[in-house]
Structures are given as structure tokens and as C-alpha cells.
């Protein structure tokens, strides 16, 4: 059987989702981070562990009201139990490095829906806070929006999940943990069924 360390050329896919205060990585704040590690057994991929962090907006970054409306995030809610951005990024990197070592991989590859968006925000936050030992590949990503376009004929996460037979509650979308888990389910199903799915059948 193939090991995780060789299935993705020595990379460990880690599914990431961020909720942010806007669309510009060098302007807008990170508000939530979620990470899902994956397990490989009997040549099948599955969800292993889920982690999430609420983030206090960096003082130099902006938060657009429209973003808060879409995500439903209340920055004044004391139950957020949020970390400052530096600590959240350090926690994320520690979790990912541990999973990379545990799976015998060389480095992580950020896997996300529209992955370059999340990758850009993670890299920007790490640089802004001087966080070193970044476990993610500096430019390679796995984009489930692109995979879904090929496998299911759609790029929107909710619609791709529907076509793949994965339950998706729109009312729970735009929360980092929920979206990361949905993305991980979509990625695992796509990998496990690769060569057996065809978008025209959806």
C-alpha cells in the first residue's frame, strides 16, 4: 500500500480556511483560522484532526463591515476567546509541523478552496509577525475549487459539495472550521474517487 509520505510527493496536504476582514492580504485582518489534518489508510484519505483559532485583528490591518456581515463574526463577543495574530499563526504552524513529522513527510502543502487566497493571507501574517519555520510550501498549493471544476463541473464550494453528495448547510458557511471541514470532505472524496467520477454525470 502507498504511504502518505509518498502519495503526494513527500508533501502533506493540510486543509486550511481563513475568515478575513476583506480580500487584500496586506490590508485586511485575519479573523479566524482553521486547519484539518488528513489520514491515509488502506489507500484512502480521510479527516483526522480539526483545529481552529479565533484571531484578534492585527492593529495595522483593516476590517470591513461587509466582511463581518457575511461571516457573522462579532469581534466584541467575549466568548470568541481570540488569540492575537502572531500567537494564532504560531499555533497553526506548530500543529502543521507536528503532523508533517508524524506522517514522515518533508513539508506541508496548503490545501483550500481558492487556495491562493488563504495561502497569501497565511504567508502575509507570518511575515508581518516575524514567525519563522513556516511548514507550508512557499508557492505550491492544492486548490479544491480547481479540482471540483474538473471532477464535478462547478467551483463554488456549496454547489461542488452538493454535486459530490456532501451535505452543506449554507447557514453555517463562512465559519472557518465549518468551511475547512467541508473542503476536507470534498478533497478526500475527490482523491478517493479519482478516475471514477465524471462531472457530466452530476
Order of alpha helices (4+ residues) and beta strands (2+ residues): alpha-beta-beta-beta-alpha-beta-alpha-beta-alpha-beta-alpha-alpha-alpha
